[in-house]
């Protein structure tokens, strides 16, 4: 890589540039790739590390030698249309009746894991009713976060759709 960069090429094609590199050095590489891009260089990278692919401006998912999806990572996420998981951490207890009421009200899957409510949803508008019902029932919310599907899950979903439901 160093020998290649000495000549300041306008286009770099890198095949698995971070394979076998420790996480600290991998992060430095990606910072450097961003600097090169910001300096006006074009970089094409192949990788099996899909969490790294998500750092790119444009991603092309390939399967069996064909591009099955291409675009900015945000577009690919929307194309997959996978559910997100809202994780609400609360103190105290929540009754099974309240969980059933949440499911009935929203039509969403609601699971209880310890002091966490796990609610799968696709669009944020679906969760407004959840908060209203939790407030009405005086649930003490300590924390909440949204877990997005990983790029690995998105890739598998897109391949499955491309293959007609089978991989």
N, CA, C and O atoms as a DFTB+ gen file, in Angstrom:
668 C
 N C O
     1  1       0.839      -1.189       0.000
     2  2       0.000       0.000       0.000
     3  2       0.884       1.251       0.000
     4  3       0.611       2.202      -0.733
     5  1       1.925       1.254       0.807
     6  2       2.812       2.417       0.868
     7  2       3.464       2.678      -0.479
     8  3       3.546       3.827      -0.914
     9  1       3.935       1.610      -1.155
    10  2       4.571       1.768      -2.472
    11  2       3.588       2.330      -3.488
    12  3       3.961       3.141      -4.337
    13  1       2.348       1.905      -3.404
    14  2       1.318       2.376      -4.323
    15  2       1.031       3.860      -4.105
    16  3       0.855       4.605      -5.068
    17  1       0.983       4.284      -2.869
    18  2       0.591       5.655      -2.541
    19  2       1.683       6.681      -2.816
    20  3       1.390       7.870      -2.945
    21  1       2.927       6.245      -2.908
    22  2       4.036       7.169      -3.181
    23  2       3.790       7.954      -4.467
    24  3       4.167       9.123      -4.555
    25  1       3.180       7.344      -5.440
    26  2       2.946       7.970      -6.751
    27  2       1.668       8.800      -6.795
    28  3       1.322       9.346      -7.842
    29  1       0.968       8.900      -5.679
    30  2      -0.258       9.695      -5.551
    31  2      -1.261       9.415      -6.682
    32  3      -1.671      10.341      -7.383
    33  1      -1.656       8.156      -6.863
    34  2      -2.602       7.840      -7.933
    35  2      -3.977       8.455      -7.665
    36  3      -4.374       8.647      -6.516
    37  1      -4.685       8.755      -8.733
    38  2      -6.040       9.306      -8.628
    39  2      -7.055       8.215      -8.298
    40  3      -8.100       8.495      -7.712
    41  1      -6.751       6.976      -8.672
    42  2      -7.647       5.842      -8.436
    43  2      -6.871       4.739      -7.742
    44  3      -5.800       4.335      -8.195
    45  1      -7.419       4.258      -6.642
    46  2      -6.842       3.126      -5.922
    47  2      -7.842       1.986      -5.958
    48  3      -9.030       2.195      -5.709
    49  1      -7.384       0.800      -6.260
    50  2      -8.214      -0.399      -6.191
    51  2      -7.550      -1.303      -5.160
    52  3      -6.447      -1.805      -5.374
    53  1      -8.237      -1.503      -4.039
    54  2      -7.677      -2.241      -2.918
    55  2      -8.500      -3.493      -2.657
    56  3      -9.707      -3.419      -2.431
    57  1      -7.845      -4.630      -2.692
    58  2      -8.507      -5.915      -2.459
    59  2      -8.238      -6.362      -1.029
    60  3      -7.113      -6.716      -0.678
    61  1      -9.278      -6.341      -0.214
    62  2      -9.200      -6.764       1.185
    63  2      -8.033      -6.082       1.914
    64  3      -7.183      -6.774       2.475
    65  1      -7.972      -4.749       1.919
    66  2      -6.806      -4.066       2.481
    67  2      -6.627      -4.225       3.993
    68  3      -5.534      -3.995       4.510
    69  1      -7.676      -4.612       4.699
    70  2      -7.552      -4.685       6.155
    71  2      -7.599      -6.118       6.683
    72  3      -7.678      -6.327       7.894
    73  1      -7.552      -7.101       5.793
    74  2      -7.613      -8.492       6.249
    75  2      -6.368      -8.800       7.090
    76  3      -5.245      -8.474       6.703
    77  1      -6.589      -9.428       8.234
    78  2      -5.500      -9.833       9.105
    79  2      -4.866      -8.715       9.910
    80  3      -3.828      -8.917      10.539
    81  1      -5.475      -7.543       9.900
    82  2      -4.916      -6.400      10.623
    83  2      -5.681      -6.222      11.938
    84  3      -6.897      -6.409      11.991
    85  1      -4.953      -5.860      12.993
    86  2      -5.619      -5.686      14.284
    87  2      -6.568      -4.483      14.232
    88  3      -6.408      -3.606      13.384
    89  1      -7.548      -4.439      15.128
    90  2      -8.576      -3.375      15.088
    91  2      -8.024      -1.951      15.147
    92  3      -8.575      -1.055      14.507
    93  1      -6.959      -1.728      15.894
    94  2      -6.391      -0.385      15.994
    95  2      -5.816       0.067      14.656
    96  3      -6.083       1.183      14.208
    97  1      -5.035      -0.790      14.022
    98  2      -4.453      -0.459      12.722
    99  2      -5.546      -0.365      11.653
   100  3      -5.465       0.471      10.753
   101  1      -6.567      -1.222      11.753
   102  2      -7.695      -1.167      10.808
   103  2      -8.368       0.203      10.868
   104  3      -8.704       0.778       9.832
   105  1      -8.562       0.718      12.064
   106  2      -9.180       2.043      12.232
   107  2      -8.311       3.120      11.601
   108  3      -8.827       4.038      10.964
   109  1      -6.996       3.016      11.773
   110  2      -6.086       3.991      11.166
   111  2      -6.162       3.923       9.645
   112  3      -6.157       4.956       8.976
   113  1      -6.232       2.720       9.101
   114  2      -6.374       2.579       7.648
   115  2      -7.617       3.301       7.175
   116  3      -7.555       4.050       6.200
   117  1      -8.750       3.097       7.840
   118  2     -10.001       3.709       7.396
   119  2      -9.961       5.231       7.509
   120  3     -10.527       5.935       6.674
   121  1      -9.297       5.730       8.535
   122  2      -9.121       7.183       8.622
   123  2      -8.308       7.688       7.428
   124  3      -8.618       8.729       6.849
   125  1      -7.278       6.944       7.073
   126  2      -6.435       7.327       5.949
   127  2      -7.215       7.245       4.627
   128  3      -7.072       8.111       3.764
   129  1      -8.035       6.207       4.476
   130  2      -8.861       6.101       3.263
   131  2      -9.787       7.309       3.141
   132  3      -9.970       7.842       2.046
   133  1     -10.371       7.743       4.258
   134  2     -11.248       8.926       4.234
   135  2     -10.458      10.174       3.840
   136  3     -10.957      11.006       3.083
   137  1      -9.229      10.311       4.347
   138  2      -8.381      11.445       3.977
   139  2      -8.105      11.439       2.475
   140  3      -8.162      12.483       1.825
   141  1      -7.806      10.268       1.930
   142  2      -7.555      10.165       0.486
   143  2      -8.795      10.560      -0.303
   144  3      -8.703      11.293      -1.287
   145  1      -9.957      10.072       0.130
   146  2     -11.215      10.427      -0.532
   147  2     -11.450      11.927      -0.449
   148  3     -11.817      12.555      -1.442
   149  1     -11.240      12.503       0.728
   150  2     -11.445      13.947       0.906
   151  2     -10.452      14.768       0.093
   152  3     -10.697      15.938      -0.198
   153  1      -9.331      14.151      -0.272
   154  2      -8.310      14.804      -1.093
   155  2      -8.625      14.662      -2.591
   156  3      -7.843      15.098      -3.437
   157  1      -9.778      14.048      -2.912
   158  2     -10.204      13.945      -4.303
   159  2      -9.853      12.634      -4.993
   160  3     -10.060      12.493      -6.198
   161  1      -9.330      11.687      -4.251
   162  2      -8.980      10.403      -4.848
   163  2     -10.186       9.476      -4.837
   164  3     -11.048       9.572      -3.964
   165  1     -10.238       8.589      -5.804
   166  2     -11.282       7.565      -5.845
   167  2     -10.679       6.259      -5.353
   168  3      -9.552       5.912      -5.706
   169  1     -11.436       5.539      -4.536
   170  2     -10.953       4.284      -3.971
   171  2     -12.036       3.228      -4.162
   172  3     -13.197       3.434      -3.807
   173  1     -11.641       2.114      -4.720
   174  2     -12.529       0.953      -4.827
   175  2     -11.945      -0.102      -3.893
   176  3     -10.776      -0.471      -4.000
   177  1     -12.777      -0.574      -2.982
   178  2     -12.327      -1.539      -1.980
   179  2     -13.220      -2.771      -2.040
   180  3     -14.446      -2.666      -2.078
   181  1     -12.583      -3.942      -2.049
   182  2     -13.348      -5.169      -1.867
   183  2     -13.118      -5.629      -0.436
   184  3     -12.006      -5.533       0.085
   185  1     -14.164      -6.126       0.190
   186  2     -14.037      -6.595       1.567
   187  2     -15.132      -7.604       1.881
   188  3     -16.231      -7.562       1.328
   189  1     -14.795      -8.502       2.782
   190  2     -15.792      -9.407       3.340
   191  2     -16.258      -8.904       4.714
   192  3     -17.172      -9.469       5.317
   193  1     -15.618      -7.838       5.194
   194  2     -16.009      -7.240       6.467
   195  2     -17.116      -6.231       6.183
   196  3     -16.845      -5.078       5.848
   197  1     -18.347      -6.669       6.318
   198  2     -19.462      -5.810       5.922
   199  2     -19.619      -4.586       6.813
   200  3     -20.138      -3.566       6.360
   201  1     -19.188      -4.660       8.059
   202  2     -19.239      -3.461       8.901
   203  2     -18.284      -2.396       8.362
   204  3     -18.491      -1.204       8.589
   205  1     -17.235      -2.822       7.647
   206  2     -16.343      -1.865       6.998
   207  2     -16.971      -1.324       5.712
   208  3     -16.808      -0.148       5.388
   209  1     -17.669      -2.160       5.000
   210  2     -18.316      -1.720       3.762
   211  2     -19.274      -0.565       4.046
   212  3     -19.441       0.332       3.220
   213  1     -19.886      -0.597       5.193
   214  2     -20.850       0.450       5.551
   215  2     -20.177       1.819       5.698
   216  3     -20.867       2.838       5.702
   217  1     -18.861       1.864       5.817
   218  2     -18.132       3.130       5.909
   219  2     -17.939       3.789       4.542
   220  3     -17.542       4.951       4.458
   221  1     -18.218       3.050       3.486
   222  2     -17.982       3.552       2.131
   223  2     -19.123       4.462       1.684
   224  3     -20.223       4.417       2.234
   225  1     -18.840       5.291       0.672
   226  2     -19.870       6.179       0.126
   227  2     -20.895       5.407      -0.690
   228  3     -22.088       5.709      -0.653
   229  1     -20.424       4.411      -1.423
   230  2     -21.292       3.556      -2.238
   231  2     -20.881       2.118      -1.985
   232  3     -19.693       1.801      -1.939
   233  1     -21.867       1.253      -1.820
   234  2     -21.630      -0.166      -1.575
   235  2     -22.321      -0.963      -2.672
   236  3     -23.448      -0.657      -3.061
   237  1     -21.638      -1.982      -3.163
   238  2     -22.253      -2.918      -4.104
   239  2     -22.169      -4.303      -3.475
   240  3     -21.077      -4.826      -3.254
   241  1     -23.326      -4.895      -3.188
   242  2     -23.363      -6.260      -2.679
   243  2     -23.370      -7.199      -3.874
   244  3     -24.180      -7.053      -4.789
   245  1     -22.457      -8.167      -3.853
   246  2     -22.384      -9.141      -4.938
   247  2     -22.696     -10.525      -4.401
   248  3     -22.373     -10.865      -3.263
   249  1     -23.331     -11.312      -5.253
   250  2     -23.621     -12.710      -4.928
   251  2     -23.554     -13.511      -6.216
   252  3     -24.204     -13.163      -7.202
   253  1     -22.781     -14.567      -6.212
   254  2     -22.592     -15.408      -7.400
   255  2     -22.168     -14.587      -8.620
   256  3     -22.633     -14.822      -9.735
   257  1     -21.278     -13.622      -8.386
   258  2     -20.721     -12.832      -9.482
   259  2     -21.610     -11.734     -10.021
   260  3     -21.268     -11.100     -11.020
   261  1     -22.753     -11.491      -9.380
   262  2     -23.677     -10.455      -9.846
   263  2     -23.945      -9.448      -8.727
   264  3     -24.030      -9.804      -7.552
   265  1     -24.075      -8.188      -9.125
   266  2     -24.438      -7.153      -8.157
   267  2     -25.933      -7.283      -7.876
   268  3     -26.760      -7.211      -8.784
   269  1     -26.260      -7.479      -6.593
   270  2     -27.676      -7.629      -6.221
   271  2     -28.239      -6.367      -5.577
   272  3     -29.455      -6.213      -5.461
   273  1     -27.345      -5.459      -5.156
   274  2     -27.787      -4.201      -4.574
   275  2     -26.615      -3.232      -4.601
   276  3     -25.475      -3.607      -4.327
   277  1     -26.917      -1.969      -4.938
   278  2     -25.841      -0.978      -5.001
   279  2     -26.381       0.398      -4.655
   280  3     -27.467       0.782      -5.090
   281  1     -25.617       1.129      -3.872
   282  2     -25.986       2.487      -3.508
   283  2     -25.335       2.884      -2.206
   284  3     -24.538       2.127      -1.650
   285  1     -25.664       4.061      -1.713
   286  2     -25.157       4.471      -0.399
   287  2     -25.669       3.504       0.672
   288  3     -26.755       2.944       0.520
   289  1     -24.923       3.302       1.733
   290  2     -25.366       2.382       2.784
   291  2     -26.781       2.677       3.294
   292  3     -27.539       1.750       3.580
   293  1     -27.140       3.953       3.408
   294  2     -28.484       4.290       3.897
   295  2     -29.570       3.767       2.946
   296  3     -30.625       3.322       3.397
   297  1     -29.314       3.821       1.639
   298  2     -30.276       3.298       0.664
   299  2     -30.373       1.784       0.772
   300  3     -31.472       1.230       0.729
   301  1     -29.255       1.121       0.908
   302  2     -29.259      -0.339       1.027
   303  2     -30.016      -0.763       2.281
   304  3     -30.748      -1.752       2.263
   305  1     -29.837      -0.013       3.371
   306  2     -30.601      -0.313       4.596
   307  2     -32.110      -0.214       4.329
   308  3     -32.888      -1.060       4.770
   309  1     -32.503       0.838       3.596
   310  2     -33.941       1.009       3.307
   311  2     -34.452      -0.093       2.381
   312  3     -35.577      -0.563       2.545
   313  1     -33.638      -0.507       1.412
   314  2     -34.057      -1.566       0.489
   315  2     -34.306      -2.878       1.226
   316  3     -35.238      -3.616       0.907
   317  1     -33.463      -3.155       2.211
   318  2     -33.631      -4.400       2.972
   319  2     -34.907      -4.356       3.798
   320  3     -35.565      -5.380       3.989
   321  1     -35.260      -3.162       4.291
   322  2     -36.504      -2.975       5.040
   323  2     -36.630      -3.950       6.215
   324  3     -37.717      -4.456       6.495
   325  1     -35.515      -4.208       6.897
   326  2     -35.547      -5.095       8.060
   327  2     -36.011      -4.336       9.289
   328  3     -35.906      -3.112       9.370
   329  1     -36.519      -5.088      10.229
   330  2     -37.004      -4.458      11.449
   331  2     -35.849      -4.012      12.330
   332  3     -34.786      -4.630      12.366
   333  1     -36.094      -2.926      13.032
   334  2     -35.198      -2.446      14.068
   335  2     -35.754      -2.962      15.395
   336  3     -36.908      -3.386      15.467
   337  1     -34.944      -2.923      16.424
   338  2     -35.424      -3.323      17.741
   339  2     -35.267      -2.152      18.698
   340  3     -34.162      -1.650      18.907
   341  1     -36.371      -1.726      19.271
   342  2     -36.354      -0.710      20.315
   343  2     -36.144      -1.444      21.631
   344  3     -36.902      -2.350      21.975
   345  1     -35.110      -1.046      22.363
   346  2     -34.813      -1.669      23.653
   347  2     -35.054      -0.606      24.723
   348  3     -34.357       0.407      24.785
   349  1     -36.049      -0.858      25.555
   350  2     -36.403       0.063      26.628
   351  2     -36.032      -0.594      27.953
   352  3     -36.571      -1.643      28.307
   353  1     -35.113       0.027      28.676
   354  2     -34.735      -0.454      30.001
   355  2     -35.562       0.317      31.027
   356  3     -35.674       1.541      30.958
   357  1     -36.136      -0.414      31.977
   358  2     -37.008       0.206      32.972
   359  2     -36.625      -0.304      34.357
   360  3     -35.973      -1.339      34.492
   361  1     -37.035       0.427      35.371
   362  2     -36.862      -0.067      36.738
   363  2     -38.226      -0.543      37.224
   364  3     -39.266      -0.104      36.733
   365  1     -38.201      -1.423      38.171
   366  2     -39.462      -1.963      38.677
   367  2     -39.911      -3.160      37.871
   368  3     -39.103      -3.891      37.298
   369  1     -41.228      -3.343      37.840
   370  2     -41.788      -4.503      37.147
   371  2     -42.825      -4.052      36.135
   372  3     -43.439      -2.994      36.267
   373  1     -43.000      -4.884      35.122
   374  2     -44.057      -4.677      34.135
   375  2     -44.888      -5.951      34.092
   376  3     -44.351      -7.057      34.031
   377  1     -46.186      -5.782      34.125
   378  2     -47.069      -6.949      34.135
   379  2     -47.203      -7.553      32.738
   380  3     -47.021      -6.876      31.727
   381  1     -47.520      -8.825      32.713
   382  2     -47.771      -9.495      31.434
   383  2     -48.973      -8.865      30.729
   384  3     -49.034      -8.826      29.500
   385  1     -49.930      -8.372      31.524
   386  2     -51.097      -7.707      30.938
   387  2     -50.684      -6.471      30.146
   388  3     -51.224      -6.205      29.072
   389  1     -49.713      -5.707      30.686
   390  2     -49.247      -4.500      29.986
   391  2     -48.520      -4.885      28.691
   392  3     -48.662      -4.211      27.671
   393  1     -47.759      -5.948      28.739
   394  2     -47.069      -6.407      27.522
   395  2     -48.093      -6.809      26.466
   396  3     -47.950      -6.453      25.296
   397  1     -49.124      -7.549      26.871
   398  2     -50.178      -7.945      25.931
   399  2     -50.902      -6.708      25.386
   400  3     -51.237      -6.647      24.203
   401  1     -51.136      -5.735      26.254
   402  2     -51.802      -4.503      25.823
   403  2     -50.930      -3.752      24.800
   404  3     -51.439      -3.207      23.821
   405  1     -49.616      -3.734      25.042
   406  2     -48.688      -3.106      24.084
   407  2     -48.762      -3.800      22.728
   408  3     -48.803      -3.144      21.687
   409  1     -48.779      -5.124      22.747
   410  2     -48.855      -5.882      21.482
   411  2     -50.185      -5.632      20.778
   412  3     -50.222      -5.421      19.565
   413  1     -51.276      -5.656      21.542
   414  2     -52.600      -5.431      20.953
   415  2     -52.715      -4.030      20.365
   416  3     -53.264      -3.851      19.278
   417  1     -52.200      -3.045      21.079
   418  2     -52.294      -1.651      20.658
   419  2     -51.491      -1.386      19.389
   420  3     -51.933      -0.645      18.511
   421  1     -50.300      -1.999      19.297
   422  2     -49.386      -1.679      18.199
   423  2     -49.335      -2.727      17.105
   424  3     -48.991      -2.419      15.964
   425  1     -49.674      -3.964      17.439
   426  2     -49.523      -5.051      16.470
   427  2     -48.066      -5.474      16.315
   428  3     -47.727      -6.214      15.391
   429  1     -47.199      -5.001      17.223
   430  2     -45.779      -5.310      17.148
   431  2     -45.410      -6.425      18.126
   432  3     -46.119      -6.670      19.102
   433  1     -44.302      -7.091      17.851
   434  2     -43.785      -8.110      18.749
   435  2     -43.102      -7.430      19.935
   436  3     -42.189      -6.624      19.753
   437  1     -43.547      -7.757      21.153
   438  2     -42.972      -7.188      22.372
   439  2     -42.483      -8.340      23.235
   440  3     -43.244      -9.245      23.577
   441  1     -41.186      -8.294      23.587
   442  2     -40.599      -9.334      24.426
   443  2     -40.032      -8.697      25.685
   444  3     -39.595      -7.546      25.674
   445  1     -40.046      -9.450      26.750
   446  2     -39.483      -8.995      28.010
   447  2     -38.239      -9.828      28.299
   448  3     -38.305     -11.056      28.355
   449  1     -37.095      -9.147      28.483
   450  2     -35.840      -9.810      28.859
   451  2     -35.295      -9.093      30.069
   452  3     -34.700      -8.023      29.940
   453  1     -35.487      -9.661      31.240
   454  2     -35.061      -8.992      32.468
   455  2     -35.806      -7.676      32.618
   456  3     -37.036      -7.658      32.639
   457  1     -35.078      -6.584      32.721
   458  2     -35.689      -5.255      32.820
   459  2     -35.650      -4.528      31.484
   460  3     -35.580      -3.300      31.444
   461  1     -35.696      -5.273      30.403
   462  2     -35.701      -4.688      29.062
   463  2     -36.929      -5.135      28.291
   464  3     -37.256      -6.321      28.237
   465  1     -37.594      -4.171      27.701
   466  2     -38.638      -4.472      26.720
   467  2     -37.971      -4.434      25.357
   468  3     -37.288      -3.463      25.034
   469  1     -38.155      -5.467      24.556
   470  2     -37.584      -5.550      23.217
   471  2     -38.764      -5.503      22.246
   472  3     -39.624      -6.385      22.257
   473  1     -38.796      -4.459      21.403
   474  2     -39.931      -4.252      20.514
   475  2     -39.413      -4.101      19.093
   476  3     -38.671      -3.167      18.787
   477  1     -39.810      -5.029      18.227
   478  2     -39.403      -4.974      16.819
   479  2     -40.350      -4.058      16.059
   480  3     -41.569      -4.141      16.208
   481  1     -39.763      -3.171      15.231
   482  2     -40.578      -2.242      14.449
   483  2     -39.844      -1.899      13.164
   484  3     -38.652      -2.176      13.029
   485  1     -40.567      -1.286      12.209
   486  2     -39.950      -0.876      10.958
   487  2     -39.867       0.634      10.814
   488  3     -38.881       1.156      10.293
   489  1     -40.886       1.336      11.268
   490  2     -40.861       2.802      11.155
   491  2     -41.106       3.403      12.541
   492  3     -41.851       2.860      13.357
   493  1     -40.455       4.536      12.775
   494  2     -40.507       5.149      14.097
   495  2     -41.922       5.566      14.497
   496  3     -42.226       5.625      15.688
   497  1     -42.776       5.850      13.546
   498  2     -44.148       6.248      13.877
   499  2     -44.867       5.154      14.668
   500  3     -45.810       5.437      15.407
   501  1     -44.422       3.907      14.511
   502  2     -45.072       2.800      15.208
   503  2     -44.839       2.824      16.722
   504  3     -45.576       2.179      17.468
   505  1     -43.842       3.547      17.173
   506  2     -43.512       3.455      18.600
   507  2     -44.125       4.571      19.445
   508  3     -44.008       4.537      20.670
   509  1     -44.769       5.551      18.831
   510  2     -45.408       6.624      19.605
   511  2     -46.407       6.076      20.618
   512  3     -46.411       6.483      21.780
   513  1     -47.240       5.167      20.178
   514  2     -48.271       4.615      21.060
   515  2     -47.665       3.858      22.242
   516  3     -48.234       3.822      23.333
   517  1     -46.504       3.257      22.001
   518  2     -45.832       2.498      23.063
   519  2     -45.479       3.436      24.216
   520  3     -45.755       3.135      25.378
   521  1     -44.863       4.579      23.883
   522  2     -44.463       5.512      24.935
   523  2     -45.675       6.067      25.680
   524  3     -45.638       6.223      26.900
   525  1     -46.735       6.361      24.955
   526  2     -47.948       6.868      25.610
   527  2     -48.465       5.863      26.637
   528  3     -48.789       6.224      27.768
   529  1     -48.538       4.598      26.225
   530  2     -49.061       3.566      27.115
   531  2     -48.120       3.342      28.309
   532  3     -48.587       3.142      29.430
   533  1     -46.821       3.373      28.081
   534  2     -45.875       3.205      29.186
   535  2     -45.994       4.363      30.178
   536  3     -45.934       4.151      31.389
   537  1     -46.164       5.594      29.666
   538  2     -46.319       6.752      30.561
   539  2     -47.623       6.660      31.343
   540  3     -47.653       6.939      32.541
   541  1     -48.708       6.266      30.662
   542  2     -49.992       6.121      31.338
   543  2     -49.911       5.113      32.475
   544  3     -50.598       5.254      33.487
   545  1     -49.063       4.088      32.307
   546  2     -48.906       3.044      33.326
   547  2     -47.741       3.332      34.270
   548  3     -47.328       2.469      35.044
   549  1     -47.224       4.542      34.199
   550  2     -46.163       5.022      35.087
   551  2     -44.947       4.094      35.135
   552  3     -44.395       3.821      36.201
   553  1     -44.549       3.620      33.964
   554  2     -43.340       2.803      33.870
   555  2     -42.140       3.744      33.928
   556  3     -42.067       4.722      33.184
   557  1     -41.200       3.435      34.822
   558  2     -40.006       4.268      35.000
   559  2     -38.948       3.840      33.980
   560  3     -38.243       2.850      34.172
   561  1     -38.854       4.611      32.890
   562  2     -37.893       4.301      31.823
   563  2     -36.520       4.835      32.231
   564  3     -36.362       6.020      32.526
   565  1     -35.535       3.940      32.241
   566  2     -34.170       4.283      32.636
   567  2     -33.318       4.591      31.408
   568  3     -32.476       5.488      31.435
   569  1     -33.544       3.841      30.337
   570  2     -32.725       3.994      29.133
   571  2     -33.513       3.444      27.952
   572  3     -34.397       2.601      28.107
   573  1     -33.173       3.938      26.784
   574  2     -33.744       3.342      25.576
   575  2     -32.768       3.540      24.431
   576  3     -32.041       4.531      24.370
   577  1     -32.770       2.579      23.533
   578  2     -31.907       2.653      22.351
   579  2     -32.540       1.834      21.244
   580  3     -33.397       0.980      21.475
   581  1     -32.088       2.124      20.033
   582  2     -32.578       1.386      18.870
   583  2     -31.423       0.568      18.320
   584  3     -30.347       1.102      18.048
   585  1     -31.644      -0.712      18.160
   586  2     -30.658      -1.597      17.550
   587  2     -31.037      -1.777      16.087
   588  3     -32.078      -2.347      15.759
   589  1     -30.168      -1.278      15.220
   590  2     -30.378      -1.420      13.777
   591  2     -29.882      -2.799      13.350
   592  3     -28.985      -3.350      13.988
   593  1     -30.445      -3.366      12.287
   594  2     -29.887      -4.622      11.785
   595  2     -28.461      -4.386      11.285
   596  3     -28.152      -3.327      10.740
   597  1     -27.611      -5.371      11.475
   598  2     -26.224      -5.241      11.020
   599  2     -26.181      -5.345       9.499
   600  3     -27.119      -5.836       8.873
   601  1     -25.091      -4.880       8.921
   602  2     -24.925      -4.998       7.470
   603  2     -24.851      -6.472       7.068
   604  3     -25.247      -6.823       5.956
   605  1     -24.352      -7.343       7.954
   606  2     -24.356      -8.785       7.676
   607  2     -25.794      -9.284       7.527
   608  3     -26.103     -10.017       6.586
   609  1     -26.674      -8.890       8.452
   610  2     -28.079      -9.299       8.384
   611  2     -28.734      -8.754       7.114
   612  3     -29.539      -9.437       6.481
   613  1     -28.387      -7.528       6.750
   614  2     -28.949      -6.923       5.541
   615  2     -28.482      -7.693       4.307
   616  3     -29.280      -7.986       3.417
   617  1     -27.197      -8.020       4.254
   618  2     -26.648      -8.774       3.127
   619  2     -27.360     -10.115       2.986
   620  3     -27.758     -10.495       1.885
   621  1     -27.519     -10.827       4.088
   622  2     -28.204     -12.127       4.056
   623  2     -29.642     -11.963       3.601
   624  3     -30.135     -12.769       2.811
   625  1     -30.324     -10.934       4.085
   626  2     -31.710     -10.677       3.681
   627  2     -31.799     -10.417       2.181
   628  3     -32.669     -10.968       1.507
   629  1     -30.901      -9.578       1.653
   630  2     -30.942      -9.249       0.227
   631  2     -30.615     -10.467      -0.640
   632  3     -31.220     -10.655      -1.695
   633  1     -29.670     -11.287      -0.207
   634  2     -29.359     -12.512      -0.956
   635  2     -30.563     -13.449      -0.943
   636  3     -30.919     -14.035      -1.965
   637  1     -31.183     -13.582       0.224
   638  2     -32.352     -14.460       0.345
   639  2     -33.463     -13.991      -0.587
   640  3     -34.090     -14.807      -1.262
   641  1     -33.709     -12.691      -0.629
   642  2     -34.735     -12.166      -1.540
   643  2     -34.333     -12.409      -2.991
   644  3     -35.172     -12.759      -3.821
   645  1     -33.049     -12.222      -3.296
   646  2     -32.548     -12.399      -4.658
   647  2     -32.676     -13.861      -5.100
   648  3     -32.947     -14.143      -6.267
   649  1     -32.479     -14.775      -4.166
   650  2     -32.542     -16.208      -4.487
   651  2     -33.957     -16.778      -4.350
   652  3     -34.149     -17.991      -4.423
   653  1     -34.926     -15.917      -4.156
   654  2     -36.321     -16.390      -4.048
   655  2     -36.613     -17.058      -2.714
   656  3     -37.423     -17.983      -2.646
   657  1     -35.963     -16.598      -1.659
   658  2     -36.268     -17.123      -0.328
   659  2     -35.284     -18.160       0.164
   660  3     -35.405     -18.625       1.297
   661  1     -34.312     -18.539      -0.652
   662  2     -33.332     -19.555      -0.229
   663  2     -31.916     -19.061      -0.522
   664  3     -31.674     -18.347      -1.495
   665  1     -30.997     -19.459       0.343
   666  2     -29.574     -19.203       0.051
   667  2     -28.817     -20.495       0.103
   668  3     -27.605     -20.510      -0.111
